[in-house]
Amino acid sequence: MLIKEIYNKYLFCKNTDRIGPDIPFTHWKLHFKSSMTKLCKSKFKHFSGTADFRAGAYAVHCSNISLGENVVIRPSTMFFADEFAEIIIEDNVMMGASVHFYVNNHKFDRTDIPLIEQGYYPSKSILVKEGAWIGANAIILPGITIGRNAVIGAGSIVTKSIPAYSVAVGNPAKVIKRLTE
Ligand SMILES: CC(C)(COP(=O)(O)OP(=O)(O)OC[C@H]1O[C@@H](n2cnc3c(N)ncnc32)[C@H](O)[C@@H]1OP(=O)(O)O)[C@@H](O)C(=O)NCCC(=O)NCCS
């Protein structure tokens, strides 16, 4: 019985469009650079040769997630893409641990049936442009674009797109500074 469960789990891990601590037969590969790169290149839509996806990070629907050059994804980071919307992290984006990205919202406007039966609103892609820096524990909601070289403060909840060369902090994240030459 247990042997069969282990075998089924192995098949699931091998074929699923996810990477995460609950996908043990592939997750161990993140501890070693060569196996990490091979796994990530096979799962993600795009995974640059210099990107690093560290053990403890999590990605759902990897086939709609792109990670650019020099991007390091740290433990407890969560990427929730889906079949309709992408998460694109461009080159040289920096981020702390535990940043969360979500491309969809559950529907909640009907009162006659439980939320769980209402499905989803249309998903919206997330784009983080070249050179941005996202502080630890930030949450990036559906449809957000974070502009080139923008800075997002630790723990911020980003509900609206953030322009290039600006610093945004808080919940909801507000621009507190614009960087000029
Ligand atoms: C945003 C950040 C970069 C500082 O930027 P800054 O332009 O130097 O901002 P300041 O320190 O001058 O603060 C400006 C105001 O924003 C507030 N603020 C700063 N960071 C904040 C944050 N993360 N959330 C909410 N408010 C914040 C300050 O309290 C200050 O408010 P006040 O004007 O009412 O006093 C920094 O606070 C931060 O959050 N860094 C992320 C650290 C991190 O996650 N590191 C992980 C390594 S990748």
PDBQT file of the ligand as one rigid body, heavy atoms in Angstrom, charges set to zero:
ROOT
HETATM    1  C1  LIG A 201      11.792  50.783   1.469  1.00  0.00    +0.000 C 
HETATM    2  C2  LIG A 201      13.204  50.733   2.034  1.00  0.00    +0.000 C 
HETATM    3  C3  LIG A 201      14.177  50.265   0.962  1.00  0.00    +0.000 C 
HETATM    4  C4  LIG A 201      13.645  52.113   2.549  1.00  0.00    +0.000 C 
HETATM    5  O1  LIG A 201      13.492  53.094   1.540  1.00  0.00    +0.000 OA
HETATM    6  P1  LIG A 201      13.810  54.622   1.878  1.00  0.00    +0.000 P 
HETATM    7  O2  LIG A 201      13.459  55.398   0.661  1.00  0.00    +0.000 OA
HETATM    8  O3  LIG A 201      15.184  54.740   2.389  1.00  0.00    +0.000 OA
HETATM    9  O4  LIG A 201      12.738  54.926   2.986  1.00  0.00    +0.000 OA
HETATM   10  P2  LIG A 201      12.950  55.609   4.420  1.00  0.00    +0.000 P 
HETATM   11  O5  LIG A 201      13.668  54.700   5.318  1.00  0.00    +0.000 OA
HETATM   12  O6  LIG A 201      13.475  56.992   4.178  1.00  0.00    +0.000 OA
HETATM   13  O7  LIG A 201      11.425  55.704   4.923  1.00  0.00    +0.000 OA
HETATM   14  C5  LIG A 201      10.491  56.605   4.354  1.00  0.00    +0.000 C 
HETATM   15  C6  LIG A 201       9.146  56.366   5.004  1.00  0.00    +0.000 C 
HETATM   16  O8  LIG A 201       8.648  55.091   4.590  1.00  0.00    +0.000 OA
HETATM   17  C7  LIG A 201       8.417  54.231   5.721  1.00  0.00    +0.000 C 
HETATM   18  N1  LIG A 201       8.834  52.879   5.350  1.00  0.00    +0.000 N 
HETATM   19  C8  LIG A 201      10.056  52.468   4.975  1.00  0.00    +0.000 A 
HETATM   20  N2  LIG A 201      10.046  51.167   4.664  1.00  0.00    +0.000 NA
HETATM   21  C9  LIG A 201       8.772  50.746   4.855  1.00  0.00    +0.000 A 
HETATM   22  C10 LIG A 201       8.145  49.500   4.684  1.00  0.00    +0.000 A 
HETATM   23  N3  LIG A 201       8.821  48.430   4.271  1.00  0.00    +0.000 N 
HETATM   24  N4  LIG A 201       6.816  49.414   4.940  1.00  0.00    +0.000 NA
HETATM   25  C11 LIG A 201       6.132  50.527   5.369  1.00  0.00    +0.000 A 
HETATM   26  N5  LIG A 201       6.690  51.729   5.534  1.00  0.00    +0.000 NA
HETATM   27  C12 LIG A 201       8.005  51.832   5.283  1.00  0.00    +0.000 A 
HETATM   28  C13 LIG A 201       9.289  54.817   6.825  1.00  0.00    +0.000 C 
HETATM   29  O9  LIG A 201       8.772  54.490   8.091  1.00  0.00    +0.000 OA
HETATM   30  C14 LIG A 201       9.204  56.275   6.530  1.00  0.00    +0.000 C 
HETATM   31  O10 LIG A 201       7.968  56.762   6.999  1.00  0.00    +0.000 OA
HETATM   32  P3  LIG A 201       7.825  58.250   7.593  1.00  0.00    +0.000 P 
HETATM   33  O11 LIG A 201       8.172  59.172   6.456  1.00  0.00    +0.000 OA
HETATM   34  O12 LIG A 201       6.367  58.324   7.996  1.00  0.00    +0.000 OA
HETATM   35  O13 LIG A 201       8.797  58.336   8.715  1.00  0.00    +0.000 OA
HETATM   36  C15 LIG A 201      13.311  49.815   3.278  1.00  0.00    +0.000 C 
HETATM   37  O14 LIG A 201      12.577  50.376   4.371  1.00  0.00    +0.000 OA
HETATM   38  C16 LIG A 201      12.824  48.426   3.040  1.00  0.00    +0.000 C 
HETATM   39  O15 LIG A 201      11.656  48.076   3.198  1.00  0.00    +0.000 OA
HETATM   40  N6  LIG A 201      13.797  47.542   2.619  1.00  0.00    +0.000 N 
HETATM   41  C17 LIG A 201      13.569  46.177   2.304  1.00  0.00    +0.000 C 
HETATM   42  C18 LIG A 201      14.549  45.303   3.134  1.00  0.00    +0.000 C 
HETATM   43  C19 LIG A 201      14.488  43.880   2.694  1.00  0.00    +0.000 C 
HETATM   44  O16 LIG A 201      13.433  43.286   2.500  1.00  0.00    +0.000 OA
HETATM   45  N7  LIG A 201      15.652  43.312   2.499  1.00  0.00    +0.000 N 
HETATM   46  C20 LIG A 201      15.734  41.938   2.009  1.00  0.00    +0.000 C 
HETATM   47  C21 LIG A 201      16.994  41.768   1.263  1.00  0.00    +0.000 C 
HETATM   48  S1  LIG A 201      16.708  41.582  -0.497  1.00  0.00    +0.000 SA
ENDROOT
TORSDOF 0
